[in-house]
Amino acid sequence: MDSHPHFALAWNQRIVRLADPHFLQTWEWAQIKAQYGWTPFYLIWTETDFFFLSQPTIQQDQSSWQNALEHSRAACLVLKRSLPIRGMAARLSLLYAPKGPLVSWSDARMRQRVLDDLQMFGRQQGAIFLKCDPDVLLGTGIPNTLDATEDPLGPAVQADLMGRGWHFSPDQIQFRNTIWLDLTLSEETLSARMKPKTRYNIRLAEKKGVCVRLGGLDDFPLLYRMYAETSLRDGFTIREEGYYRTVWETLLRHKPAPDRPYAVPLIAEVEGEAVAGLFLVIFAGRAYYLYGMSRAIHREKMPNHLLQWEAIRHARSAGCTRYDLWGAPEVFQESDPLWGVFRFKQGFGGQVIRTLGAWDYAPHPLWYRLYTEVMPRLLDVMRRRGRSQTRQALS
């Protein structure tokens, strides 16, 4: 996979030192997406210049990118997908910067430069839209509660985007809101911050004989089957098996290192039978609860509570300072589809994080309007087809 190992290492080492580095901005994530129709571009800003590379040009421009990365002030992985429209593929595309760009958003001058160049890049690439969803904080805590606080940076960046003609995206790829745990705290303090029912369920799982072990490459079929069962039971759509195998094999082959994303699969068992699992990703001192799965059996033994606690403990022992529980409701009401999962996550005592979410810059407003009108209907068809394929795979 690492056809350009020097660039891969240099890119990751640099973004680790930028503001809010995220594993979705790494070289490894770019290579995963490249196997599914996306072309990665690596954008770099120095104090005075803007520089971008596609993978075919990395070798040709080696001295240029080495110097640019060394002096970079901001960076962004942008994924490009050409649209399969007859006669239009060369001119129309979608651009997505997952959890990017990585820039100090409080630096107004740098922020304006980055947005200027992103918009120019979007126009040059013939984009229907360029989507960005950086972790810019709007506030913490559930809105309209005593714990809620607002961050002035979020509204300032939002005003900049709106003034430039960006639109709050109707298609939020990543979760806009989430829950973070502070892993600099001791295990005793983390346990004390949990809700009493969560602490009780962890102890119950231990008493009932639930055990948690580390998984490996051989466990992929088991975990994928559990994930498929979970998706059908809970009503969400997942991708085909090959995609998760690609993610699994890419991230599991790395040894723990601060500048390489790596995965830790954990499996909860009762009397040697797997009943739940999760896929933890660690990068730049942060841990992410990326995928979770469970079976319908032995749920009364609370395996998911102990599994999550062991993931937190593992992340902390790996030197992580933050644990991202990966997802909270868009609207903090019981009617939100994520409410049940949110209540489970909330039990671990973390802080609700509200971010800016995904915003779209549309160089071609007409195409953007057509796309946003047609795409929801197409996605509904694809989701129904995906659930049907998942059922067939399980049977």
N, C-alpha and C positions, 0 to 999 in steps of 0.2 A: 504493500500500500504506500509506503513512504518512498515514492519515486524521487522526491527532493528532500532527503533527510536533513540537510543543513538548513534549508528554509523552514521546514516543519519545526525544528527545534528552536530556531531563531524567532519565528513568529510566536510560538507559545511562550517562550521566555520573555518576550517583550510585552505581550498582552497581560501577563501576570502582574506586571509593574504598572499597568494603567488602571484607571478608575473602574471599579466593579467588574473585574474579569469574570467571564462566564464560560462554562464548558461548551455552550452552543456557538461560541466564537473561535473555537480551537481548530487547528489543522485537521485533527482527527474527525471532528464533526463534519467538516467540509468534505472529507474523503468518503464518509458514509453517504452524504447526500449526493455526491458525484456519481455514485453507483445507481441512483434512482432519478436520473434525468436533470440534475441541477449542475450548473457550471459555477465553480467558486471563483470569486474575485477578491483580492486582498488589497484593501485601500489603506494608505499610510499618509499621515500628515506630520510634517516636521514644523519647525517654527515658521518657515517661510514657504514651503512647497507642499504640493499634493501629488501623490504618486500611486498608481494602481497596477496590479499584476493579475493576469490569469495564469493558470498552471503551465501552459505552453511557453510563456515568456519568462518563467522564473529562472531557467538556466541561462538564457540570453542576457538577462539584466542583473546578473549576480552581484556585481560590484555596486550597482545602483541601489538594489534593495537592501544590501548589507548596511550601507551608509544611511539610507532612509530609516530603516528599523532602529539603528543605533541611536538616532536623534529624533525619533518619533514622539509626538505629543498626543497623538490619537491614532486609532486604528479601527478597521471595521471589515469583517468578513461579510460579503454580499453574495447571495446565491441567486443565480439567474436561470430561469426556465423559459425556453422559447415555446410559443403557443403553436399547437398543431393545427393551424388554419391554412388551408391550401393557398399558396401564393403569398402568405403573410408571415411565415415563421421567421424569416430573416429580419423582419422589421418590428414585430410585436413580441414582447416578452413580459414576464413578471420578475420583479426583483424583491428579495427579502433579506434583511439583515437581522438574523435572530439574536435578540438581546444586545443589539448594537445600535449605533456605534459606541465604542469605548472612548469616552472623552470626559474631561472634567466639566460637567454641565454647568457648574457655577461660574466658570470662566466665560463670560459673555462674548468676548472677542473670539475665542477659540470655537465656541458653540456656533457662532454665526458663520465662521469659515467652513466648519464641517458641514453645516446644513447647505451652504452655497454649493459646495463641491458635490455633495450627495445629489442635489437636484440637477446639477449639470451632468453628472454621471448617468442619472436616470434618463435624461433626455437623449444623451449619446447612445445609450443602449436600447433605445426604442421601447421603453417600458410603458405598459399601460398604467402601472403604478410601481412605486418603490415603498415597501412596507418596513418600518422600523419599530421595535418595541423594547427600548432600553429600560433598565431598572432605575427610572427617575421617580423619586418618592413624591407622592401626593400627601401622604400622611401615614400614621400608624393607628391601630385600634379600630374597632367597629364604629362607623360614623354615628354621631348623635348619642354616644355613650360617654361616661365620665373618663374612660381610658383613651378616648380619641384625641390625637394631636394632629395638627396640619403642618405641612412643610412648605414654606413659601417658594422653594425652587420649582416644585411641580407646576404650579399655576404660571410661573414666569416662562418656563419652557413651553407649556401649552399655549400661552399667548403668542410666543414666537412662531410656533408651528401654524397656528390659525392665521396669523398675519401673513404668512408665506403661502397660504392656500392649501395646507395639509388638511386632511380629513380624519377624524376619529374613525378607525376602521370598523366596518361591519363584520369583519372576519378576524377575530382575535385568536391567532394561532396558539400562543402561549397563554397561560393563566395570567390575568391582569393583577390579581391579588393572591397573596399566599400567607404562610405563617413561617416565621423564622424563630429558631431556638438559639440562644446564646451559649455556645459550648465552652466558653472560657470559664463558666461556672462549674463548681464541683458537682459530682454525681449526687451528693446529698442535697445540694441546693436545687438542682434540676428536679429531683424527685419531690422535694418539698413544694415546688411550684406547680406540680401537677394537680389536677382535680382529684379529690379523694376517691372517686369512683374509678378513675384510671389507675391510681396506685393499687387499689384493691384488686382490679382485674389482672394487673401484672403479677401480683402475689398469687392470685387464684390460678393463673396459667402455670406458674411454677409448681404449685401444689398438685395440680392435676396431671403433671407429668409432661407438659409441653417442653420440648427441647429445641434450641435454635442452633443450626450449624451453617458454616460457610459453604456455598455452592461452588461449582466448577463448570468447565465447558460441557462435561457429560450430562449436566443437569438441565441443559437447554430444553429438550423435548418435554420434560416434566413441567418446567416453569411456564413454557409457552402454553401447554394444555391448560394449566391452571388459569393463566391470563385469559385464554379464550373462554373458559367457563365463566370467569368473573365478568367479562364483557357482555355475555349473553344474559347472565343473571341480573346485572345492574343496568343494562340498557345503553351501553356506549359501544362505539365502533372502534375496532382495532385494524391494523394493517395486516397484510399477509405474512406468513411465517418467515419468509426469507428476509424481510426487512429487519425483524427483531434479531434474527441470527446474525446479520451483518453488524448491527449495533453491539450485540453480545460479544462476537469474536473480536471486533475492533478494540473495544474497551477492556476486555478481559485479558488481552495479551500483554498489556502494560504492567510493569511492576510499579508499586507506589512511588511517585515522584511529584514534587510540587508543580512542575511545568508540563505534565502530561496528564490528561484525564484518564482515570481508570475506574473500573467497576468492581463492586463487591456484591455478589448475590448472596442473600441470606434466606434460609429455608427453615420454617417451623414444622416440627414433626411431633406426632403422637404415636408412641409405640412403634417408631420407625417408619410411619406412614406420613408422607408430606401432606400438610393441610393448608399451608399459606407460604407466601414468599414475597420478597421485594428485591428490587434492583437499585442499589445505591451507587451513585456516581460521585467521585471525589476529584476536585480540581481547585488549585490555588487556595487551599485551606478552607474550602467550602464543600459541604456534602449536600447532595440532592436526592430526594426520594422520588426517583424517576418513574418506576413502574411498581405497582402493587397487585398481588393476586391472591386468591384464596378459594377454598372449596367449601361446599355447604356442610360437610361433616365436621363434627367436633367443635362447632362454633361456640357451644356453651362453655368450652374450656378457655375461651378468650385468647387464642393463639396470636391474633393480630396485635394485641396489646404488648405481649412479651416480645414479639418480633420487632415492633417499632422501637421498643426500649433498647433492645440489643443493637439495633442499627444506630441509635443515638450514641450508645456507649462505644461502638466500634468507630464511629466518626470522630468522637472525642479522643479516643486513644490513637487515632491516626494523625492527630495534630490539627484537626479542623476547628475553626472558631465559630462557624455558623452551620446550622442544619436547616435546609430549606425543605419544608414539607410539601412543596410543589402543588399549590392550588388551594384557593379559597373562593367562596361565591362571588360572582359578579355583583349581585345584589344581596345584601345580608338580611334575607328573609327566608322563612321556612319553605316558601314556594320555589326557591332556587334549587335546581337539580343537585347541586353540590352540598346542600345543607346537611344531610346525614353524615357524609364523609367529613365535612368541616367540623361537626360536633365531636367526631372521633379525634381529629387532629387537635382540636382546641383543648382536649383533655390533657395534653402533654405540656400545657402551660407556656406556649410560645407567644410571640407578639404578632398580631395581624399587621401585614404590610400591604399598603395600597399604592399602586404605581400608575404611571401615565397610560399604560397599555399600548396597543399598536396603533400607529398613525400611518396614513397613506399619502404619498405625494403622487399626484396624477398629472403627468405631462400632457396626456391626451384625455381631456375630460369626457368626450363623447364615448370613447372606448371604455373608459372607467365606469361610466354610468351603465353601459350595456353589460359589462362584465358583472357588476354588482347586482344587476337585475337577474341575470341568467344563472350565475354561479350558485346561489342558494338552492335553486331547483335541481341543478345538476348534483350538488352535494347530497341532497336528500336521496336521489336515485343511487348514488355511489354508496351511501351508508346502508341502504336496504340491501344492496348487492353484497356489501362487505359482511353484513350480519349473516346473510344466507351462506356465503362462502365459509364463514367461521363455523356455522352449524355443520356444514358438510365435512369440514376438516375434522371436527370432533367425532363425527359419526363414522 
